[in-house]
């Protein structure tokens, strides 16, 4: 899968979740909205848990932790998640 196709899948997933809620989002609807092969989407998003993990991974990829000498890595991660 190309990086462009992956980004289309991520964008389509977010759009569908916003439009209809997570419950009704599946690989077929993502593929249709992303303009990507259903087989390709099904290979990385076979179930609802995979869709959730895709969204979490996207959020985490956008978070930049600012190191603090006063906090452990664990505490910094906790602050981001809260």
WOGITA-V120022 format. One record per residue. RES is the residue in one letter. NEAR is the number of other ideal C-beta (glycine too) atoms within 10 Angstrom. Layout:
BEGIN
res	near
RES	NEAR
RES	NEAR
END
This chain:
BEGIN
res	near
X	13
X	9
X	7
X	9
X	16
X	15
X	12
X	19
X	24
X	17
X	14
X	20
X	24
X	15
X	14
X	20
X	17
X	10
X	11
X	11
X	9
X	13
X	8
X	10
X	24
X	16
X	23
X	11
X	17
X	26
X	20
X	13
X	18
X	22
X	10
X	20
X	12
X	14
X	9
X	17
X	27
X	16
X	12
X	16
X	21
X	12
X	11
X	13
X	9
X	15
X	22
X	15
X	13
X	17
X	16
X	10
X	10
X	14
X	10
X	11
X	9
X	6
X	9
X	6
X	11
X	8
X	8
X	11
X	4
X	7
X	14
X	9
X	10
X	8
X	11
X	15
X	14
X	11
X	12
X	13
X	8
X	5
END
